[in-house]
Amino acid sequence: MIDTSPATKIGSGLIGILSLSCGLMVANLYYAQALIGEIAPALGLQGAIAGLVVTATQLGYGAGLFFVVCLADRVENRRLILLLTGGACCGLIGIWLAAGAASFLLFSFLTGFCSVGAQIMVPLAAHLAPEASRGRVVGNVMGGLIAGIMLARPLANIVAAVAGWRAIFLLSAFGMAALGLLIARTVPERRPEHGLRYGQLLRSSIVLLAKTPSVRRRTAYQAMMFAAFSLFWTVVPLLLADRFGLGQVGIALFALAGAGGALMAPIAGRLGDRGYVRAGTAAALLSAIAAFSLAGYAAEAHALILLALAAVVLDAAMQLNQVLGQRILFSIAPNARGRINAIYMTVVFLAGALGSVLATACFERGGWTATAAAGGALVTAALILFLTERRAGAA
């Protein structure tokens, strides 16, 4: 079903604010990932349990995706975003003050749980945008989100080098407070018409995935793509340190280069608006396969520039596939955008977590060659599924 509901005009200023908000919120998930080597010893976390420094935030975010984002179809959106922004601010202050591992992990979970406000802003932007330019608007907002993901790690490294690992969390808490004031002043209200109870919202999310072919397919494509993306970025810092001899600053600069892929998001939105969803999806999947092939070769040839190029191509392909997918998903049922985004992002995020686990196993057993091959295989599986789309009659 195509969305024919009236939309509020959304100007470039509001698009910029939503884009910035998404980037700042999602960045909260990645600060600890960049600083695990400093945080875990400071908290007395050793060996395998050191990974909890990162996992706690991710578990919170995963829980928020499923249990909170669907409320965008029931609760006034601006109020919900403001509550989550305030919760993220409190969580970050708690991390900054944490005296031990238990309090750090508790506040990390809270921070991740509340940072799903970013995933309420994306369907809100789709609701505010007219049908003809919805892809462009979603693409611009998603550009901010991916920029937040890619820039969080190098920013955390730089701030920690100057003021210690706790400083980035205090800085982000101030950012959340300022963001709350900005959202309260600029983002319009959106009151959903749905009267579904909370339990019905959760069940409806699952039903939409199970019974809507286009939701299933776009979720599957992006889940495999994001698993491959997470696989790459989980292991590439180890590769850069071991094979290329880069330190934290060099790894941070590499991540900054990879962030160039965020520029694809606005372009992807325009392609979606012009009806090039199928061609764009094929291009995204083929580009990702090429990126992993190039990455495998670059490591063997000790060619850092080629590896950076592979990172940019992979990030651009991931963004292209994501934005085109959301262009379709947000046109299916206007009153169910929150639930569709909730189940879509929950599955995609879980796939990303599995990709990180797979990355570690592949790198330990077969090095970078096995890791690049696994990433290429994941995207190839998505391409094979995509090639059946026409016969299945999916959107």
Buried (B, 14 or more C-beta within 10 A) or exposed (E): EEBEEEBEEBEEEBBBBBBBBBBBBBBBBBBBBBBBEBBBEBBEBEEEBBBBBBBBBBBBBBBBBBBBBBBBBBBBBBEBBBBBBBBBBBBBBBBBEBEEBEBBBBBBBBBBBBBBBBBBBBBBBBBBBEBEBBBBBBBBBBBBBBBBBBBBBBBBBBBBEEEEBBBBBBBBBEBBBEBBEBBEEBBEEBEBEBEBEEEBBBBBBBEBBEEBEBBBBBBBBBBBBBBBBBBBBBBBBBBBBEBBEBEBEBBBBBBBBBBBBBBBBBBBBBBBBEEBBEEBBBBBBBBBBBBBBBBBBBBEEEBBEBBBBBBBBBBBBBBBBBBBBBBBBBBBBBBBBBBBBBBBBBBBBBBBBBBBEBBBEBBEEEBBBBBBBBBBBBBBBBBEBBEEBEEEEBB
